[in-house]
Amino acid sequence: MARRVSSKAAAKTPDIRTVAALAKVSIATVSRTINGSPAVSDRLTKRVWQAIKQLNYFPNTHARTLVSGRSRLLGIIVENIVNPFFPELIQSFEEIAVAHGYEILVSSSNGNPAVLATCVRRMLERKVEGVAVLSFGAEEPVLDQLVINDIPMVLAEFHLDNPKASTILLDYSTGIHAAVNHLVKLGHRRLAFLAGPHKLHSAITRENDYRTAMAKAGLPIQKKWIVECDHTLKGGVIGYGKLQALPTRPTAILCSNDMTAIGVLRAAYMEGLRVPQDLSVIGLDDIDFAEFTLPPLTTIRLSRADLARAAFEALRQQAEFTVGSKIQREFLVSTSLVVRGSTAAPPAEREALGIAAGKP
């Protein structure tokens, strides 16, 4: 049953005049304060915001946009909302944006360019001040729309020759080299890699860094031990199955992301293999769930907070650009290895060290 709001209650809804009366300032001062005008003193600004809070007043954002000419709205485009990495990234981005007085619009195409184009059109209609394109390789269909409309943007691992485009460089190499060295120190020599889809340039970069790390460690790279997957749980299961079908199997599997690695953990469990006693597994991303798998997943951490912070700062610099200020065009986000329970010495090495079977 719908609840009826009385006319008396409705009449109590505060407006800008109510705020001005309580703060003992003019309506214009309230308006300037809400729109962040530097013309209002700190003393009056504090008084106005105290009145707004006391009255539980919600400024009309559309009206603010018309008055100030700024929407204070940022867009963020991610690759796949199903992968926990991206909701965690969106949450971090929103927290930073809100803390600085911005709102966000979120878009995820899940691999459908038509859906993505519609979402970008919606962002343009809402007059976003910038877009963080964090799709890690699926950004090409939307770049033209953003460039034509002169929208500032920040891209992950993608350089665009445009004065309003910044790039976030992701140092996968440090984390992947650390992962390979960790496995080598444990005694592993047969290392496989479950790569991401080659349509994503981020997946190709990760695979190339794996190859470089293997060569630097003096380990041979077997073509059959590099399997292209799709960065999903099922992809990890399928990739694991292909490796297990080989006459010579790896003792450790490095995965292009955590979802793939968790799929491997599941597949190994279903086949009766023990991780890490029979097989070591490493992921990449360090999603929140990775700490709670059984065993907890050793993974390469790519900080969503650092990535979100770099993306927001790139857009903020563009949105708040003033003559004489300098725009930072590149931002670096590094990776690091987080060792948990899914890696250990390979079976032969354990036997040589006198570690009993089935013991950690």
C-alpha positions as CSV (number, residue, x, y, z in Angstrom):
1,M,0.0,0.0,0.0
2,A,1.4,3.4,-1.0
3,R,2.1,5.8,1.8
4,R,0.5,9.2,1.4
5,V,2.7,12.2,2.2
6,S,0.7,15.0,3.9
7,S,0.7,18.5,2.5
8,K,2.1,19.7,5.8
9,A,5.1,17.4,5.4
10,A,5.6,18.4,1.8
11,A,5.5,22.1,2.7
12,K,8.5,21.5,5.1
13,T,10.8,20.4,2.2
14,P,13.6,23.0,2.3
15,D,14.6,25.0,-0.7
16,I,17.5,27.4,-1.4
17,R,15.5,30.3,0.3
18,T,15.2,28.3,3.5
19,V,18.9,27.6,3.5
20,A,19.7,31.3,2.9
21,A,17.4,32.4,5.7
22,L,18.9,29.9,8.2
23,A,22.5,30.8,7.2
24,K,21.6,34.6,7.2
25,V,23.0,35.1,3.7
26,S,21.6,35.9,0.3
27,I,20.3,33.3,-2.1
28,A,23.1,34.3,-4.4
29,T,25.7,33.4,-1.7
30,V,24.1,30.0,-1.2
31,S,24.2,29.4,-5.0
32,R,27.8,30.4,-5.3
33,T,28.7,28.3,-2.3
34,I,27.1,25.2,-3.8
35,N,28.8,25.8,-7.1
36,G,32.2,26.1,-5.4
37,S,32.8,29.8,-6.2
38,P,36.0,31.2,-4.8
39,A,34.2,34.5,-4.3
40,V,32.6,33.3,-1.1
41,S,34.7,33.6,2.1
42,D,35.6,30.5,4.1
43,R,33.5,31.8,7.0
44,L,30.3,32.1,4.9
45,T,31.0,28.8,3.1
46,K,31.1,27.0,6.4
47,R,27.9,28.7,7.5
48,V,26.0,27.8,4.3
49,W,27.1,24.1,4.4
50,Q,26.1,23.9,8.1
51,A,22.6,25.1,7.2
52,I,22.4,22.7,4.2
53,K,23.3,19.8,6.5
54,Q,20.9,20.9,9.3
55,L,18.0,21.2,6.9
56,N,18.9,18.0,5.0
57,Y,18.7,20.1,1.8
58,F,19.6,18.5,-1.5
59,P,20.9,20.9,-4.1
60,N,19.4,20.6,-7.7
61,T,22.4,19.2,-9.6
62,H,20.8,20.0,-12.9
63,A,20.3,23.6,-11.9
64,R,23.9,23.7,-10.7
65,T,25.1,22.5,-14.1
66,L,23.1,25.2,-15.9
67,V,24.5,27.9,-13.6
68,S,28.2,26.8,-13.4
69,G,28.5,25.2,-16.9
70,R,30.0,22.2,-15.2
71,S,28.3,18.8,-14.6
72,R,31.0,17.6,-12.1
73,L,30.1,14.2,-13.6
74,L,32.7,11.6,-14.7
75,G,32.2,8.5,-16.7
76,I,34.0,5.1,-16.2
77,I,33.9,2.3,-18.7
78,V,35.0,-1.2,-17.7
79,E,35.5,-4.4,-19.5
80,N,33.2,-6.8,-17.7
81,I,31.1,-6.1,-14.6
82,V,31.0,-9.9,-13.8
83,N,34.7,-10.0,-12.9
84,P,35.0,-8.9,-9.3
85,F,38.1,-6.8,-10.2
86,F,35.9,-4.2,-12.0
87,P,33.2,-3.6,-9.3
88,E,36.1,-3.2,-6.8
89,L,37.7,-0.7,-9.2
90,I,34.4,1.2,-9.7
91,Q,33.9,1.4,-5.9
92,S,37.4,2.9,-5.4
93,F,36.9,5.3,-8.3
94,E,33.5,6.4,-6.9
95,E,34.9,6.9,-3.4
96,I,37.6,9.2,-4.6
97,A,35.3,11.1,-7.0
98,V,32.6,11.7,-4.4
99,A,35.3,12.9,-1.9
100,H,36.2,15.6,-4.4
101,G,32.7,16.6,-5.2
102,Y,32.1,14.6,-8.4
103,E,29.5,12.0,-9.4
104,I,30.1,9.1,-11.7
105,L,28.3,7.2,-14.5
106,V,29.3,3.5,-15.0
107,S,29.3,1.6,-18.2
108,S,30.1,-2.1,-19.0
109,S,29.5,-3.6,-22.4
110,N,30.4,-7.2,-21.5
111,G,31.9,-7.5,-25.0
112,N,29.0,-5.9,-26.9
113,P,30.2,-2.9,-28.9
114,A,26.6,-1.8,-29.6
115,V,25.8,-1.6,-25.9
116,L,29.0,0.2,-25.2
117,A,28.2,2.8,-27.9
118,T,24.8,3.4,-26.4
119,C,26.3,3.9,-22.9
120,V,28.9,6.4,-24.2
121,R,26.1,8.3,-25.9
122,R,24.3,8.5,-22.6
123,M,27.5,9.9,-21.0
124,L,27.7,12.5,-23.7
125,E,24.1,13.5,-23.2
126,R,24.7,13.9,-19.5
127,K,27.7,16.2,-20.3
128,V,30.4,14.2,-18.5
129,E,33.6,16.2,-17.9
130,G,35.8,13.2,-18.6
131,V,35.8,9.4,-19.1
132,A,38.1,6.8,-17.6
133,V,38.2,4.0,-20.3
134,L,39.4,1.1,-18.2
135,S,38.4,-1.7,-20.5
136,F,42.0,-3.0,-21.0
137,G,41.8,-3.5,-24.7
138,A,38.2,-3.1,-25.7
139,E,38.2,0.7,-25.9
140,E,38.6,1.2,-29.6
141,P,34.9,1.3,-30.5
142,V,34.3,4.3,-28.2
143,L,37.4,6.4,-28.7
144,D,36.1,8.2,-31.9
145,Q,33.0,9.3,-30.1
146,L,34.9,10.8,-27.3
147,V,37.5,12.5,-29.5
148,I,34.9,14.0,-31.8
149,N,33.1,15.5,-28.8
150,D,36.3,16.8,-27.3
151,I,35.9,14.8,-24.1
152,P,38.9,14.4,-21.8
153,M,39.8,10.7,-21.2
154,V,42.3,8.4,-19.5
155,L,43.1,5.0,-21.0
156,A,44.7,2.0,-19.5
157,E,47.8,0.9,-21.4
158,F,46.7,2.7,-24.5
159,H,48.4,5.8,-26.0
160,L,46.3,8.2,-28.0
161,D,47.8,11.1,-29.8
162,N,45.3,13.6,-28.4
163,P,46.0,16.5,-26.0
164,K,43.0,15.5,-23.9
165,A,44.0,11.8,-23.5
166,S,46.2,10.5,-20.7
167,T,47.5,7.0,-20.2
168,I,47.9,4.7,-17.2
169,L,50.9,2.5,-17.6
170,L,50.5,-0.9,-15.8
171,D,53.8,-2.5,-14.7
172,Y,52.8,-6.1,-14.9
173,S,56.5,-7.0,-15.5
174,T,57.6,-6.5,-11.8
175,G,54.8,-8.8,-10.4
176,I,55.2,-11.5,-13.1
177,H,59.0,-11.7,-12.8
178,A,58.5,-12.0,-9.0
179,A,56.0,-14.8,-9.5
180,V,58.3,-16.8,-11.9
181,N,61.3,-16.3,-9.5
182,H,59.1,-17.4,-6.6
183,L,58.2,-20.7,-8.4
184,V,61.8,-21.2,-9.5
185,K,63.1,-20.8,-5.9
186,L,60.6,-23.4,-4.8
187,G,62.1,-25.8,-7.3
188,H,59.6,-25.6,-10.2
189,R,61.0,-26.0,-13.8
190,R,57.8,-26.8,-15.7
191,L,55.7,-23.6,-15.6
192,A,52.6,-23.1,-17.7
193,F,50.8,-19.9,-18.5
194,L,47.0,-19.5,-19.0
195,A,46.8,-16.3,-21.0
196,G,43.9,-13.9,-21.4
197,P,42.1,-13.4,-24.7
198,H,44.4,-12.0,-27.4
199,K,41.8,-9.4,-28.4
200,L,42.9,-7.5,-25.2
201,H,46.2,-5.8,-25.4
202,S,46.6,-6.2,-21.7
203,A,46.5,-10.0,-22.0
204,I,49.2,-9.8,-24.7
205,T,51.3,-7.7,-22.5
206,R,51.0,-10.1,-19.6
207,E,51.9,-13.1,-21.8
208,N,55.0,-11.2,-23.2
209,D,56.1,-10.4,-19.7
210,Y,55.7,-14.1,-18.8
211,R,57.9,-15.1,-21.7
212,T,60.5,-12.5,-20.8
213,A,60.5,-13.7,-17.1
214,M,60.9,-17.3,-18.2
215,A,63.8,-16.5,-20.5
216,K,65.5,-14.4,-17.8
217,A,65.1,-17.4,-15.3
218,G,66.7,-19.7,-17.9
219,L,63.6,-21.8,-18.3
220,P,62.4,-23.2,-21.7
221,I,59.1,-22.0,-23.0
222,Q,56.9,-24.8,-24.4
223,K,54.3,-23.6,-26.9
224,K,51.7,-26.2,-25.6
225,W,52.1,-24.8,-22.1
226,I,50.8,-21.4,-23.1
227,V,47.0,-21.6,-23.5
228,E,44.7,-18.7,-24.4
229,C,41.7,-18.5,-22.1
230,D,38.9,-15.9,-21.6
231,H,39.6,-14.5,-18.1
232,T,36.6,-16.4,-16.6
233,L,36.2,-19.2,-14.2
234,K,35.1,-21.6,-17.0
235,G,38.1,-20.4,-19.0
236,G,40.3,-21.5,-16.2
237,V,38.7,-24.9,-16.1
238,I,39.0,-25.4,-19.8
239,G,42.6,-24.2,-19.8
240,Y,43.5,-26.6,-17.0
241,G,41.9,-29.4,-18.9
242,K,44.1,-28.7,-22.0
243,L,47.2,-28.8,-19.9
244,Q,46.2,-32.0,-18.1
245,A,45.7,-33.7,-21.5
246,L,49.4,-33.2,-22.4
247,P,51.8,-36.1,-22.0
248,T,54.1,-33.9,-19.9
249,R,52.3,-31.7,-17.4
250,P,53.5,-28.6,-15.7
251,T,54.0,-28.5,-12.0
252,A,52.9,-24.9,-11.7
253,I,50.4,-22.7,-13.5
254,L,50.6,-18.9,-13.7
255,C,47.3,-17.3,-14.8
256,S,46.6,-14.0,-16.5
257,N,44.0,-13.1,-13.9
258,D,42.5,-14.4,-10.6
259,M,39.2,-15.6,-12.1
260,T,41.2,-18.0,-14.4
261,A,43.3,-19.1,-11.4
262,I,40.2,-19.8,-9.3
263,G,38.8,-21.9,-12.1
264,V,42.1,-23.9,-12.0
265,L,41.7,-24.5,-8.3
266,R,38.2,-25.8,-8.9
267,A,39.2,-28.1,-11.7
268,A,42.2,-29.5,-9.8
269,Y,40.0,-30.2,-6.8
270,M,37.5,-32.1,-9.0
271,E,40.2,-34.2,-10.4
272,G,41.7,-35.1,-7.0
273,L,44.8,-33.0,-7.3
274,R,46.0,-31.2,-4.2
275,V,47.0,-27.6,-4.4
276,P,49.8,-26.8,-3.6
277,Q,51.1,-30.3,-2.9
278,D,50.6,-31.6,-6.4
279,L,50.2,-28.3,-8.3
280,S,51.1,-24.7,-7.6
281,V,48.8,-21.9,-8.9
282,I,49.3,-18.2,-9.1
283,G,46.7,-15.6,-10.2
284,L,46.9,-11.9,-11.1
285,D,44.8,-9.0,-9.8
286,D,44.4,-9.9,-6.1
287,I,40.6,-9.5,-6.0
288,D,39.2,-9.5,-2.5
289,F,37.9,-13.1,-3.0
290,A,41.5,-14.4,-3.6
291,E,42.3,-14.4,0.1
292,F,39.3,-16.7,0.8
293,T,39.8,-19.5,-1.7
294,L,40.9,-22.9,-0.4
295,P,43.9,-22.7,-0.3
296,P,44.2,-18.9,-0.3
297,L,45.5,-17.8,-3.7
298,T,49.0,-16.7,-4.3
299,T,48.6,-13.8,-6.7
300,I,50.1,-10.7,-8.3
301,R,48.5,-7.6,-6.8
302,L,47.2,-4.9,-9.1
303,S,45.9,-2.3,-6.7
304,R,42.4,-1.1,-7.7
305,A,42.8,1.9,-5.3
306,D,46.0,3.0,-7.1
307,L,44.5,2.5,-10.5
308,A,41.3,4.4,-9.5
309,R,43.4,7.2,-8.0
310,A,45.5,7.6,-11.2
311,A,42.4,7.6,-13.4
312,F,40.6,10.2,-11.3
313,E,43.7,12.5,-11.0
314,A,44.1,12.4,-14.8
315,L,40.5,13.5,-15.4
316,R,40.5,16.0,-12.5
317,Q,43.6,17.7,-14.0
318,Q,41.7,18.0,-17.4
319,A,38.4,19.2,-15.8
320,E,40.1,21.8,-13.6
321,F,42.7,22.9,-16.1
322,T,43.7,26.6,-15.9
323,V,46.0,28.5,-18.1
324,G,49.6,27.9,-17.0
325,S,48.9,24.6,-15.2
326,K,50.6,21.4,-16.4
327,I,48.7,18.3,-17.4
328,Q,50.3,14.9,-16.5
329,R,49.9,12.7,-19.5
330,E,51.2,9.4,-18.0
331,F,50.6,7.6,-14.7
332,L,52.3,4.4,-13.5
333,V,50.7,1.7,-11.5
334,S,52.9,-1.1,-10.4
335,T,52.3,-4.7,-9.3
336,S,53.7,-7.0,-6.5
337,L,53.6,-10.6,-5.6
338,V,51.4,-11.7,-2.6
339,V,52.4,-15.2,-1.4
340,R,49.6,-17.3,0.1
341,G,48.8,-20.9,0.3
342,S,48.5,-22.1,-3.3
343,T,52.2,-22.4,-4.0
344,A,54.8,-24.9,-2.7
345,A,57.7,-27.0,-3.9
346,P,56.8,-29.5,-6.7
347,P,56.3,-33.1,-5.7
348,A,59.8,-34.3,-6.8
349,E,61.4,-31.5,-4.9
350,R,59.3,-32.2,-1.8
351,E,60.4,-35.9,-1.9
352,A,64.0,-34.9,-2.2
353,L,63.7,-32.7,0.8
354,G,62.0,-35.5,2.8
355,I,58.6,-33.9,3.0
356,A,55.9,-36.5,3.5
357,A,53.2,-36.8,0.9
358,G,50.1,-34.9,1.8
359,K,51.9,-32.7,4.2
360,P,52.2,-28.9,3.6
